[in-house]
Amino acid sequence: LVGVFLQMAAGALVAGLDAGRTYNDWPLMAGELVPSHYFETALGVRSLFEGRAATQFNHRLIAYTIWLCSVAAAWVFRRTPQGRSFTILAALVTAQALWGIVTLLNTAPMNLSLLHQALGVIVTLAAVRLAWLVSDRKA
């Protein structure tokens, strides 16, 4: 759940900087695994939050991490009472990642970007629901 909220913040930086309109290739960024402009010296440490290369790379890296964790959790908990909910979350995260790639490859037009954000809200709701289901403090 923390990862999902971190990803929402990273996505907000990408959207705010229009970083989705740069590095419109995948899986590499301008042919590089880590973009050479990741750290912009002129911005200093602010480049992590204000540089287009860094914000997009960070958003991708967090997305890969969330995807791997959600698929692994769905596999590990598949035979538990919450197994179906873990699988649904993994499917939603997969759909969100694929939609993000489609949005990126199309230079982030407004309609695709809005759908990407809407799907992000659905992923967040599913993650919150799952956190509630596995919590021992249900109201």
VOGU-984941 format. One record per residue: residue number from 1; x, y, z of N, C-alpha, C in turn. Coordinates in nm, 4 decimals, m for minus. Example, Ala and Ser with C-alpha at 12.3 -4.5 7.8 and 13.67 -1.06 7.14 Angstrom:
2
+-------+----------+----------+----------+----------+----------+----------+----------+----------+----------+
| lumba |     n_c1 |     n_c2 |     n_c3 |    ca_c1 |    ca_c2 |    ca_c3 |     c_c1 |     c_c2 |     c_c3 |
+-------+----------+----------+----------+----------+----------+----------+----------+----------+----------+
|     1 |   1.3190 |  m0.5690 |   0.7800 |   1.2300 |  m0.4500 |   0.7800 |   1.3200 |  m0.3300 |   0.7800 |
|     2 |   1.2850 |  m0.2250 |   0.7080 |   1.3670 |  m0.1060 |   0.7140 |   1.2900 |   0.0030 |   0.7870 |
+-------+----------+----------+----------+----------+----------+----------+----------+----------+----------+
//
This chain:
139
+-------+----------+----------+----------+----------+----------+----------+----------+----------+----------+
| lumba |     n_c1 |     n_c2 |     n_c3 |    ca_c1 |    ca_c2 |    ca_c3 |     c_c1 |     c_c2 |     c_c3 |
+-------+----------+----------+----------+----------+----------+----------+----------+----------+----------+
|     1 |   0.0831 |  m0.1196 |   0.0000 |   0.0000 |   0.0000 |   0.0000 |   0.0874 |   0.1257 |   0.0000 |
|     2 |   0.1949 |   0.1225 |   0.0760 |   0.2870 |   0.2362 |   0.0792 |   0.3466 |   0.2581 |  m0.0596 |
|     3 |   0.3815 |   0.1494 |  m0.1267 |   0.4352 |   0.1595 |  m0.2619 |   0.3376 |   0.2230 |  m0.3587 |
|     4 |   0.2103 |   0.1903 |  m0.3437 |   0.1077 |   0.2477 |  m0.4316 |   0.0984 |   0.3985 |  m0.4102 |
|     5 |   0.1003 |   0.4428 |  m0.2848 |   0.0953 |   0.5866 |  m0.2581 |   0.2229 |   0.6567 |  m0.3061 |
|     6 |   0.3374 |   0.5924 |  m0.2899 |   0.4623 |   0.6474 |  m0.3418 |   0.4546 |   0.6600 |  m0.4937 |
|     7 |   0.3970 |   0.5598 |  m0.5587 |   0.3827 |   0.5629 |  m0.7041 |   0.2881 |   0.6745 |  m0.7482 |
|     8 |   0.1834 |   0.6981 |  m0.6711 |   0.0931 |   0.8087 |  m0.7041 |   0.1676 |   0.9421 |  m0.6991 |
|     9 |   0.2523 |   0.9597 |  m0.5996 |   0.3307 |   1.0828 |  m0.5892 |   0.4283 |   1.0941 |  m0.7061 |
|    10 |   0.4930 |   0.9832 |  m0.7409 |   0.5856 |   0.9841 |  m0.8546 |   0.5111 |   1.0147 |  m0.9842 |
|    11 |   0.3921 |   0.9589 |  m0.9992 |   0.3106 |   0.9862 |  m1.1175 |   0.2678 |   1.1317 |  m1.1246 |
|    12 |   0.2389 |   1.1913 |  m1.0094 |   0.2026 |   1.3332 |  m1.0068 |   0.3195 |   1.4194 |  m1.0541 |
|    13 |   0.4411 |   1.3819 |  m1.0164 |   0.5587 |   1.4556 |  m1.0640 |   0.5739 |   1.4412 |  m1.2151 |
|    14 |   0.5544 |   1.3204 |  m1.2657 |   0.5636 |   1.2974 |  m1.4106 |   0.4595 |   1.3824 |  m1.4829 |
|    15 |   0.3361 |   1.3806 |  m1.4327 |   0.2287 |   1.4577 |  m1.4961 |   0.2560 |   1.6079 |  m1.4871 |
|    16 |   0.2983 |   1.6534 |  m1.3715 |   0.3228 |   1.7960 |  m1.3521 |   0.4351 |   1.8509 |  m1.4376 |
|    17 |   0.5340 |   1.7681 |  m1.4645 |   0.6479 |   1.8105 |  m1.5470 |   0.6283 |   1.7773 |  m1.6948 |
|    18 |   0.5161 |   1.7155 |  m1.7282 |   0.4923 |   1.6679 |  m1.8649 |   0.6026 |   1.5714 |  m1.9084 |
|    19 |   0.6565 |   1.4975 |  m1.8128 |   0.7677 |   1.4068 |  m1.8413 |   0.7251 |   1.2877 |  m1.9258 |
|    20 |   0.5950 |   1.2606 |  m1.9334 |   0.5472 |   1.1520 |  m2.0174 |   0.5616 |   1.1808 |  m2.1657 |
|    21 |   0.5926 |   1.3042 |  m2.1993 |   0.6109 |   1.3418 |  m2.3399 |   0.7578 |   1.3319 |  m2.3826 |
|    22 |   0.8429 |   1.2910 |  m2.2901 |   0.9840 |   1.2689 |  m2.3226 |   1.0147 |   1.1205 |  m2.3028 |
|    23 |   1.1202 |   1.0738 |  m2.3611 |   1.1594 |   0.9327 |  m2.3492 |   1.0409 |   0.8411 |  m2.3821 |
|    24 |   0.9904 |   0.8542 |  m2.5030 |   0.8714 |   0.7785 |  m2.5426 |   0.9048 |   0.6440 |  m2.6049 |
|    25 |   1.0044 |   0.5787 |  m2.5476 |   1.0364 |   0.4421 |  m2.5882 |   1.0328 |   0.3552 |  m2.4629 |
|    26 |   1.0228 |   0.2276 |  m2.4852 |   1.0159 |   0.1333 |  m2.3741 |   1.0675 |  m0.0007 |  m2.4240 |
|    27 |   1.1441 |  m0.0736 |  m2.3471 |   1.1719 |  m0.0578 |  m2.2049 |   1.2875 |   0.0368 |  m2.1734 |
|    28 |   1.3661 |   0.0725 |  m2.2740 |   1.4778 |   0.1633 |  m2.2488 |   1.4303 |   0.3080 |  m2.2546 |
|    29 |   1.5175 |   0.3984 |  m2.2148 |   1.4894 |   0.5416 |  m2.2223 |   1.5966 |   0.6033 |  m2.3111 |
|    30 |   1.5576 |   0.6388 |  m2.4340 |   1.6512 |   0.6899 |  m2.5347 |   1.7655 |   0.5903 |  m2.5569 |
|    31 |   1.7304 |   0.4632 |  m2.5559 |   1.8281 |   0.3581 |  m2.5799 |   1.9150 |   0.3232 |  m2.4608 |
|    32 |   1.8876 |   0.3805 |  m2.3459 |   1.9682 |   0.3562 |  m2.2259 |   1.8819 |   0.2958 |  m2.1154 |
|    33 |   1.9416 |   0.2085 |  m2.0368 |   1.8698 |   0.1520 |  m1.9227 |   1.8424 |   0.2609 |  m1.8187 |
|    34 |   1.9450 |   0.3363 |  m1.7848 |   1.9321 |   0.4535 |  m1.6977 |   1.9668 |   0.5743 |  m1.7839 |
|    35 |   1.8753 |   0.6696 |  m1.7965 |   1.9021 |   0.7828 |  m1.8860 |   2.0233 |   0.8637 |  m1.8409 |
|    36 |   2.1032 |   0.9055 |  m1.9383 |   2.2254 |   0.9800 |  m1.9062 |   2.1947 |   1.1146 |  m1.8408 |
|    37 |   2.0756 |   1.1664 |  m1.8585 |   2.0367 |   1.2936 |  m1.7967 |   1.9602 |   1.2728 |  m1.6661 |
|    38 |   1.9780 |   1.1558 |  m1.6054 |   1.9054 |   1.1260 |  m1.4815 |   1.9308 |   1.2333 |  m1.3762 |
|    39 |   2.0565 |   1.2658 |  m1.3546 |   2.0907 |   1.3670 |  m1.2548 |   2.1369 |   1.4923 |  m1.3274 |
|    40 |   2.0598 |   1.5992 |  m1.3147 |   2.0944 |   1.7261 |  m1.3785 |   2.1725 |   1.8112 |  m1.2789 |
|    41 |   2.2988 |   1.8318 |  m1.3082 |   2.3885 |   1.9026 |  m1.2170 |   2.3359 |   2.0410 |  m1.1808 |
|    42 |   2.2788 |   2.1109 |  m1.2771 |   2.2297 |   2.2468 |  m1.2516 |   2.1205 |   2.2486 |  m1.1448 |
|    43 |   2.0418 |   2.1427 |  m1.1366 |   1.9339 |   2.1360 |  m1.0373 |   1.9797 |   2.0766 |  m0.9044 |
|    44 |   2.0924 |   2.0091 |  m0.9054 |   2.1383 |   1.9430 |  m0.7841 |   2.0424 |   1.8321 |  m0.7445 |
|    45 |   2.0209 |   1.8157 |  m0.6150 |   1.9339 |   1.7092 |  m0.5658 |   1.7890 |   1.7308 |  m0.6102 |
|    46 |   1.7529 |   1.8542 |  m0.6428 |   1.6176 |   1.8821 |  m0.6923 |   1.5889 |   1.8097 |  m0.8230 |
|    47 |   1.6934 |   1.7684 |  m0.8943 |   1.6708 |   1.6991 |  m1.0218 |   1.5933 |   1.5694 |  m1.0020 |
|    48 |   1.6001 |   1.5116 |  m0.8817 |   1.5243 |   1.3895 |  m0.8536 |   1.3743 |   1.4154 |  m0.8570 |
|    49 |   1.3338 |   1.5401 |  m0.8310 |   1.1923 |   1.5765 |  m0.8263 |   1.1516 |   1.6713 |  m0.9381 |
|    50 |   1.2494 |   1.7368 |  m1.0009 |   1.2185 |   1.8369 |  m1.1022 |   1.2731 |   1.8028 |  m1.2399 |
|    51 |   1.3564 |   1.7005 |  m1.2496 |   1.4112 |   1.6608 |  m1.3787 |   1.3207 |   1.5590 |  m1.4468 |
|    52 |   1.2941 |   1.5795 |  m1.5735 |   1.2038 |   1.4892 |  m1.6458 |   1.2584 |   1.3469 |  m1.6544 |
|    53 |   1.3877 |   1.3345 |  m1.6790 |   1.4466 |   1.2003 |  m1.6901 |   1.4362 |   1.1258 |  m1.5574 |
|    54 |   1.4712 |   1.1926 |  m1.4495 |   1.4687 |   1.1275 |  m1.3179 |   1.3273 |   1.0913 |  m1.2761 |
|    55 |   1.2328 |   1.1836 |  m1.2942 |   1.0963 |   1.1539 |  m1.2496 |   1.0360 |   1.0391 |  m1.3298 |
|    56 |   1.0601 |   1.0375 |  m1.4606 |   1.0046 |   0.9272 |  m1.5391 |   1.0733 |   0.7947 |  m1.5055 |
|    57 |   1.2054 |   0.7973 |  m1.4893 |   1.2776 |   0.6750 |  m1.4533 |   1.2303 |   0.6229 |  m1.3176 |
|    58 |   1.2165 |   0.7122 |  m1.2202 |   1.1705 |   0.6713 |  m1.0871 |   1.0303 |   0.6116 |  m1.0939 |
|    59 |   0.9423 |   0.6728 |  m1.1721 |   0.8054 |   0.6226 |  m1.1880 |   0.8077 |   0.4820 |  m1.2486 |
|    60 |   0.8928 |   0.4616 |  m1.3468 |   0.9059 |   0.3282 |  m1.4077 |   0.9588 |   0.2272 |  m1.3062 |
|    61 |   1.0630 |   0.2644 |  m1.2341 |   1.1259 |   0.1730 |  m1.1386 |   1.0286 |   0.1331 |  m1.0273 |
|    62 |   0.9546 |   0.2292 |  m0.9759 |   0.8550 |   0.1982 |  m0.8729 |   0.7473 |   0.1074 |  m0.9313 |
|    63 |   0.7064 |   0.1341 |  m1.0550 |   0.6038 |   0.0507 |  m1.1201 |   0.6507 |  m0.0937 |  m1.1333 |
|    64 |   0.7748 |  m0.1138 |  m1.1766 |   0.8269 |  m0.2507 |  m1.1899 |   0.8275 |  m0.3207 |  m1.0541 |
|    65 |   0.8668 |  m0.2476 |  m0.9506 |   0.8728 |  m0.3051 |  m0.8158 |   0.7335 |  m0.3445 |  m0.7668 |
|    66 |   0.6367 |  m0.2551 |  m0.7851 |   0.4994 |  m0.2850 |  m0.7432 |   0.4448 |  m0.4034 |  m0.8219 |
|    67 |   0.4727 |  m0.4076 |  m0.9509 |   0.4231 |  m0.5183 |  m1.0331 |   0.4808 |  m0.6515 |  m0.9837 |
|    68 |   0.6122 |  m0.6564 |  m0.9641 |   0.6752 |  m0.7800 |  m0.9161 |   0.6190 |  m0.8219 |  m0.7803 |
|    69 |   0.6041 |  m0.7267 |  m0.6901 |   0.5509 |  m0.7584 |  m0.5564 |   0.4067 |  m0.8068 |  m0.5636 |
|    70 |   0.3253 |  m0.7447 |  m0.6480 |   0.1841 |  m0.7846 |  m0.6559 |   0.1692 |  m0.9237 |  m0.7170 |
|    71 |   0.2476 |  m0.9542 |  m0.8188 |   0.2417 |  m1.0874 |  m0.8803 |   0.2940 |  m1.1927 |  m0.7824 |
|    72 |   0.4036 |  m1.1617 |  m0.7139 |   0.4581 |  m1.2559 |  m0.6152 |   0.3586 |  m1.2796 |  m0.5019 |
|    73 |   0.2956 |  m1.1735 |  m0.4531 |   0.1979 |  m1.1876 |  m0.3447 |   0.0773 |  m1.2689 |  m0.3904 |
|    74 |   0.0324 |  m1.2463 |  m0.5136 |  m0.0811 |  m1.3239 |  m0.5661 |  m0.0463 |  m1.4722 |  m0.5700 |
|    75 |   0.0768 |  m1.5034 |  m0.6058 |   0.1207 |  m1.6430 |  m0.6110 |   0.1315 |  m1.7030 |  m0.4704 |
|    76 |   0.1952 |  m1.6309 |  m0.3813 |   0.2173 |  m1.6809 |  m0.2452 |   0.0853 |  m1.7011 |  m0.1707 |
|    77 |  m0.0077 |  m1.6088 |  m0.1876 |  m0.1334 |  m1.6132 |  m0.1112 |  m0.2511 |  m1.6697 |  m0.1910 |
|    78 |  m0.2225 |  m1.7385 |  m0.3001 |  m0.3291 |  m1.7866 |  m0.3888 |  m0.4243 |  m1.8849 |  m0.3219 |
|    79 |  m0.3805 |  m1.9561 |  m0.2218 |  m0.4651 |  m2.0561 |  m0.1562 |  m0.5177 |  m2.0099 |  m0.0201 |
|    80 |  m0.5137 |  m1.8812 |   0.0032 |  m0.5656 |  m1.8259 |   0.1286 |  m0.7047 |  m1.7677 |   0.1032 |
|    81 |  m0.7769 |  m1.7356 |   0.2093 |  m0.9093 |  m1.6749 |   0.1897 |  m0.9051 |  m1.5438 |   0.1089 |
|    82 |  m0.7938 |  m1.4722 |   0.1155 |  m0.7813 |  m1.3468 |   0.0407 |  m0.7115 |  m1.3647 |  m0.0940 |
|    83 |  m0.6866 |  m1.4889 |  m0.1336 |  m0.6143 |  m1.5162 |  m0.2572 |  m0.6743 |  m1.4497 |  m0.3793 |
|    84 |  m0.8065 |  m1.4524 |  m0.3881 |  m0.8736 |  m1.3910 |  m0.5034 |  m0.8478 |  m1.2400 |  m0.5072 |
|    85 |  m0.8490 |  m1.1767 |  m0.3914 |  m0.8242 |  m1.0321 |  m0.3850 |  m0.6801 |  m0.9987 |  m0.4239 |
|    86 |  m0.5854 |  m1.0816 |  m0.3834 |  m0.4460 |  m1.0620 |  m0.4254 |  m0.4332 |  m1.0759 |  m0.5770 |
|    87 |  m0.5035 |  m1.1740 |  m0.6335 |  m0.4987 |  m1.1956 |  m0.7781 |  m0.5611 |  m1.0779 |  m0.8525 |
|    88 |  m0.6722 |  m1.0281 |  m0.8019 |  m0.7374 |  m0.9123 |  m0.8647 |  m0.6444 |  m0.7915 |  m0.8620 |
|    89 |  m0.5793 |  m0.7692 |  m0.7475 |  m0.4862 |  m0.6567 |  m0.7386 |  m0.3716 |  m0.6739 |  m0.8376 |
|    90 |  m0.3158 |  m0.7934 |  m0.8478 |  m0.2067 |  m0.8177 |  m0.9432 |  m0.2535 |  m0.7933 |  m1.0865 |
|    91 |  m0.3754 |  m0.8341 |  m1.1184 |  m0.4298 |  m0.8115 |  m1.2530 |  m0.4482 |  m0.6623 |  m1.2796 |
|    92 |  m0.4976 |  m0.5897 |  m1.1807 |  m0.5146 |  m0.4450 |  m1.1968 |  m0.3802 |  m0.3742 |  m1.2118 |
|    93 |  m0.2816 |  m0.4150 |  m1.1334 |  m0.1480 |  m0.3554 |  m1.1439 |  m0.0884 |  m0.3853 |  m1.2815 |
|    94 |  m0.1084 |  m0.5067 |  m1.3305 |  m0.0599 |  m0.5427 |  m1.4641 |  m0.1268 |  m0.4561 |  m1.5700 |
|    95 |  m0.2587 |  m0.4409 |  m1.5607 |  m0.3316 |  m0.3567 |  m1.6561 |  m0.2825 |  m0.2123 |  m1.6496 |
|    96 |  m0.2589 |  m0.1630 |  m1.5291 |  m0.2117 |  m0.0259 |  m1.5119 |  m0.0733 |  m0.0084 |  m1.5738 |
|    97 |   0.0147 |  m0.1045 |  m1.5530 |   0.1495 |  m0.0967 |  m1.6105 |   0.1429 |  m0.0989 |  m1.7630 |
|    98 |   0.0637 |  m0.1896 |  m1.8177 |   0.0504 |  m0.1972 |  m1.9638 |  m0.0107 |  m0.0691 |  m2.0202 |
|    99 |  m0.1112 |  m0.0159 |  m1.9512 |  m0.1733 |   0.1081 |  m1.9982 |  m0.0739 |   0.2240 |  m1.9893 |
|   100 |   0.0090 |   0.2250 |  m1.8871 |   0.1125 |   0.3275 |  m1.8763 |   0.2108 |   0.3203 |  m1.9920 |
|   101 |   0.2471 |   0.1995 |  m2.0321 |   0.3383 |   0.1821 |  m2.1453 |   0.2725 |   0.2309 |  m2.2739 |
|   102 |   0.1464 |   0.1942 |  m2.2950 |   0.0731 |   0.2400 |  m2.4140 |   0.0657 |   0.3928 |  m2.4151 |
|   103 |   0.0368 |   0.4508 |  m2.3005 |   0.0285 |   0.5970 |  m2.2895 |   0.1624 |   0.6602 |  m2.3245 |
|   104 |   0.2700 |   0.6056 |  m2.2710 |   0.4041 |   0.6570 |  m2.2972 |   0.4407 |   0.6465 |  m2.4450 |
|   105 |   0.4160 |   0.5300 |  m2.5046 |   0.4517 |   0.5091 |  m2.6452 |   0.3736 |   0.6005 |  m2.7393 |
|   106 |   0.2593 |   0.6503 |  m2.6929 |   0.1777 |   0.7420 |  m2.7728 |   0.1992 |   0.8879 |  m2.7329 |
|   107 |   0.3070 |   0.9167 |  m2.6637 |   0.3462 |   1.0511 |  m2.6212 |   0.2457 |   1.1150 |  m2.5264 |
|   108 |   0.1837 |   1.0352 |  m2.4441 |   0.0965 |   1.0796 |  m2.3345 |  m0.0119 |   1.1786 |  m2.3759 |
|   109 |  m0.0988 |   1.1395 |  m2.4711 |  m0.2106 |   1.2293 |  m2.5023 |  m0.3060 |   1.2365 |  m2.3832 |
|   110 |  m0.3811 |   1.3431 |  m2.3763 |  m0.4660 |   1.3679 |  m2.2594 |  m0.5618 |   1.2526 |  m2.2309 |
|   111 |  m0.6279 |   1.1989 |  m2.3331 |  m0.7265 |   1.0929 |  m2.3079 |  m0.6618 |   0.9677 |  m2.2489 |
|   112 |  m0.5479 |   0.9258 |  m2.3013 |  m0.4793 |   0.8079 |  m2.2472 |  m0.4242 |   0.8360 |  m2.1074 |
|   113 |  m0.3737 |   0.9564 |  m2.0871 |  m0.3197 |   0.9936 |  m1.9560 |  m0.4281 |   0.9947 |  m1.8490 |
|   114 |  m0.5451 |   1.0468 |  m1.8833 |  m0.6559 |   1.0488 |  m1.7868 |  m0.7017 |   0.9079 |  m1.7525 |
|   115 |  m0.7067 |   0.8205 |  m1.8510 |  m0.7431 |   0.6815 |  m1.8235 |  m0.6377 |   0.6134 |  m1.7361 |
|   116 |  m0.5110 |   0.6466 |  m1.7590 |  m0.4024 |   0.5927 |  m1.6762 |  m0.4205 |   0.6382 |  m1.5307 |
|   117 |  m0.4555 |   0.7636 |  m1.5116 |  m0.4780 |   0.8140 |  m1.3761 |  m0.6014 |   0.7508 |  m1.3131 |
|   118 |  m0.7071 |   0.7338 |  m1.3911 |  m0.8296 |   0.6713 |  m1.3384 |  m0.8032 |   0.5271 |  m1.2967 |
|   119 |  m0.7279 |   0.4552 |  m1.3773 |  m0.6933 |   0.3178 |  m1.3418 |  m0.6059 |   0.3158 |  m1.2165 |
|   120 |  m0.5222 |   0.4180 |  m1.2003 |  m0.4425 |   0.4300 |  m1.0782 |  m0.5292 |   0.4438 |  m0.9540 |
|   121 |  m0.6393 |   0.5156 |  m0.9662 |  m0.7335 |   0.5286 |  m0.8541 |  m0.7944 |   0.3925 |  m0.8219 |
|   122 |  m0.8297 |   0.3166 |  m0.9251 |  m0.8874 |   0.1831 |  m0.9046 |  m0.7861 |   0.0908 |  m0.8370 |
|   123 |  m0.6604 |   0.0967 |  m0.8803 |  m0.5545 |   0.0170 |  m0.8166 |  m0.5417 |   0.0562 |  m0.6694 |
|   124 |  m0.5447 |   0.1848 |  m0.6418 |  m0.5343 |   0.2322 |  m0.5036 |  m0.6493 |   0.1795 |  m0.4185 |
|   125 |  m0.7709 |   0.1872 |  m0.4708 |  m0.8873 |   0.1363 |  m0.3974 |  m0.8754 |  m0.0138 |  m0.3720 |
|   126 |  m0.8290 |  m0.0881 |  m0.4714 |  m0.8117 |  m0.2328 |  m0.4542 |  m0.7045 |  m0.2628 |  m0.3491 |
|   127 |  m0.5974 |  m0.1838 |  m0.3477 |  m0.4908 |  m0.2037 |  m0.2487 |  m0.5404 |  m0.1707 |  m0.1079 |
|   128 |  m0.6182 |  m0.0643 |  m0.0947 |  m0.6746 |  m0.0284 |   0.0359 |  m0.7694 |  m0.1380 |   0.0830 |
|   129 |  m0.8534 |  m0.1878 |  m0.0075 |  m0.9465 |  m0.2955 |   0.0280 |  m0.8705 |  m0.4200 |   0.0738 |
|   130 |  m0.7652 |  m0.4551 |   0.0013 |  m0.6866 |  m0.5724 |   0.0379 |  m0.6192 |  m0.5525 |   0.1735 |
|   131 |  m0.5673 |  m0.4335 |   0.1975 |  m0.5059 |  m0.4050 |   0.3281 |  m0.6089 |  m0.4214 |   0.4396 |
|   132 |  m0.7312 |  m0.3788 |   0.4142 |  m0.8377 |  m0.3949 |   0.5130 |  m0.8707 |  m0.5427 |   0.5332 |
|   133 |  m0.8774 |  m0.6188 |   0.4237 |  m0.9107 |  m0.7613 |   0.4336 |  m0.8095 |  m0.8401 |   0.5164 |
|   134 |  m0.6829 |  m0.8067 |   0.5025 |  m0.5797 |  m0.8819 |   0.5746 |  m0.5530 |  m0.8247 |   0.7137 |
|   135 |  m0.6123 |  m0.7103 |   0.7427 |  m0.5942 |  m0.6475 |   0.8733 |  m0.6704 |  m0.7246 |   0.9801 |
|   136 |  m0.6161 |  m0.7268 |   1.0995 |  m0.6873 |  m0.7904 |   1.2105 |  m0.7690 |  m0.6876 |   1.2888 |
|   137 |  m0.7742 |  m0.5644 |   1.2402 |  m0.8478 |  m0.4574 |   1.3081 |  m0.9708 |  m0.4147 |   1.2284 |
|   138 |  m1.0429 |  m0.5085 |   1.1740 |  m1.1620 |  m0.4747 |   1.0956 |  m1.2684 |  m0.4141 |   1.1860 |
|   139 |  m1.3311 |  m0.3082 |   1.1376 |  m1.4371 |  m0.2421 |   1.2164 |  m1.5702 |  m0.3111 |   1.1946 |
+-------+----------+----------+----------+----------+----------+----------+----------+----------+----------+
//
